[in-house]
């Protein structure tokens, strides 16, 4: 459960609070924006006015990929220029929420912290950005699957065999061992041995 500052919640309860949202993108440079018409200063940092809205917020209490999708104004094409100038994927991003008190001070809390998962420039006026938590890094496809046989082409750049044998390799570890090239064997030779075994993880007996 997320706990917010009691003073902030008290201001929300009055139903006359002036609330605002903040965005912070930690790219090569840090870019800070607010959804107000004037800048907001938090901890000495200036958040510049920029139109943005939230399209979808997906949060869960279990170990899943939480995400925040938003649309950012790109009328002047400044933000799209930032995105095109560097690879911003997996760079940190923070969504903050704040309230302005009657004395002119502000209370700000981090609402969502994650990384830039994707972005898309839509026409000349909008940029779609999705921020996801770090569980999204687990959702990666492997470049190749585990196999008992070697995937390399015989005498290829990965195989690196430079001997005089001309017989085509059968991709087995035994053949690679016979040719004295076992250091470059690309398969997982123990898979057949454990394929039908019952494995116990974390047990010592």
N, C-alpha and C positions, 0 to 999 in steps of 0.2 A: 504494500500500500504506500502511495506517495504522500508525504507530509509536507505541507506548505507552511510558510511563515504565518504564525497566528495573527499578526497585524495585517498581513495581506488578506487573509480570510475574513477578518473583521471588516475590512473595507469593501470586499465583495458583498458581504451581508447587508451593507447599507444600501446597496442597489443604486448608488449614485456615483460609484467609483469611475475614474477615468483609467481604463485599462488599455494596454498596448502589448504588441508582440515584437520580439527582436530576433534577428538572425545573425549568426556569426559563422563565417566560412574561413577556416584556417588553411588557406592555400599557400603558395610561396609568400604571398603577403596576406595579412588578415583583413577581411572585408566585413564590415558591420553595418546592418541596416535595421530600420524600424518602420512600422506601418503607420506612422504619424506624418503630419504635414511639416513638422519641424524636427530637428535633431534631438536625440535623447542622449544624455551623458550618464554613463554608469561606470563607477570605479575609475573615473578619469578617461574613459574611452568614449569616443563619439560614434553614435549609431546614426547613419545618414538616412533621410527619408527615402523610401522606395515602396512602391505598391506591390503587395503580395497577398495571396490568399491560400488557404489550405484546402486541398481537394479531397484528401483521404488520410485518416489517421488510423493505423492498425496497431493495437497494443494487446498484449496477452500476458497472463501471469506465469505461463510456462516458458520453457526454453525454445522460443521460436523467434523468427525474424520480425521484429517490430519495425514499423516504417512510418514516415510522414511524407506525403506527396503534396507538392505545392506548385502554384503558378506565380511566376515573378514577372513584373512589368519590364519590358525590354524595348520600350518605345524609342529611347535614345541609343539603343544597341550597346550600351556600356557593359551590361552584365554578360551579354553574349560574347563580347570581346574578351572578357576575363576568362570565360570557359574555353574559348578557342585558342587562347594564348598558352595554355598548359594542360596537362592531363590531371584533372581534378578528381578523378575517381579514387575512392578510398581515402580521400582527404577529410579531416575532421570537420564536423558541422554541428552547431548547437542552436536549438530553438529555445528562446526564453520568453517568459511572460512577466509583465510588471504592472504596477498600479502607481498612479500619482496621488500623493496625499494632499490634504488641504493646505499644508504648510509649504507645498512646492517640492518636497522631497519625493523620492521614488523607492519602492521596494521591488526588487527583481529576483526571480527564481529561475533556475534552469528547468525547462519542461521536458526536453528531449535532447539527448546527446548521441550522436552516431557518426556515420561516414557517408559521403556522397556515393550513392549506389548507381545512379544514372541521371542523365539530363538530356533534354531534347529542345531544340529551338523550333518554335512554331510560328511561321510567318515572320513578320517584322516587329511584332509587338509583345510576344510572350515567350517565356522560357519555362519548361516543365522540369522540376528538379525533385528527385526522390532521395530522402535521407533514411538510412536503415541502420539498425544497431549492428554490432560486429558479428552477430551470428550469421549474417549473410556471407561472411568469408568462408563458412563451412560448406556452403552450397556451391562447391566447385567441382567441375568434371575433371577426372584424371586424364592425362595425355595418353596413357595406355593402360590396359588391364593386366593384372598379374597372370602370368602364364609360365608353365614349367619349361616350355621351349624358348629358345632365343629368337627375338624378333629381328635381329640385324641381318642385313644382306651380306652374304659370304664375301669376304675381302672388301667390304664397303667401309665407309668412314667410321662407322660405329664399331664394326667388327674388328678392324685394325689388324687382321691377320695378314702377314707379309711373307709367309713361308712358301714352300714349293709345291704343296699339295694342290692337286687340280680336281680331286673328287669333290662333288658338291656336298656341302655340310648338311647333315640331317637335323640340325638345330638342337641337338641334345648336349647335355653337359659332358657326357662321356666322350663324345667326339671332340668337343672343345678342349677337353683335358688331354686327349691323345695328341692333338695338334699343338699343345703347349700354349694355348690361347685362353685358358680358363679365367684369367684376370679380366678379360673383356666379355665374358659370358653375360648376356643380357636377360636371361630368364630367371625364374625363381625355382631352383632345382628341388627344393624341399616340399613343394606343393603336393606332389603325388603321395608323399609319405604321410602327410597330415590330413589329406582330403577326407578320409573316413574316420578320423580320430575324434574323440570327444575331448574338447579342450576346456580347461578350467582356468579362468583368469583370476589372479589375486589370491589363490590358495597355495599354501605351502605344504599341505598333506593331501 
